Amino acid sequence: MNRTSLVSILFTATLLATTAFAAQLDKIQFIKISPQDSKAVIRGTDGKMQVIKPGDTVVENVTVKEIIPGRIILEEKTEKGLETIIVRVDGVKTRIERLSRQPEKTPLMMAPVSAIPVSK
């Protein structure tokens, strides 16, 4: 097996694993939030209901960080680093937002240059 084939296989496996984790989170149903108790009720991928609290793992690499009124804050470990996931529950509607933590690209600092003209 040559090196190109091995790299292609590893890349495909990584891509499929990342897609599988994202798909698992989409299959979870967020049912009820109790911010007073910092708990929430979800229906997992297996169809069973579960009470979650901060520190619990929802699916592989996804941990509950905070439960506040109308929102569940999750944190996912990805190959790019930590990613924050905000699950908003408004009655029957559920919205999932993903926020990646990427370093800001700051513009390069440019200082004005005053050059003395050189005569030839």
Secondary structure, 3 states (H helix, E strand, C coil): CCHHHHHHHHHHHHHHHHHHHHHHHHCCEEEEEECCCCEEEEECCCCCEEEECCCCEEECCEEEEEEECCEEEEEEEECCEEEEEEEEEECCEEEEEEEECCCCCCCCCCCCCCCCCCCC
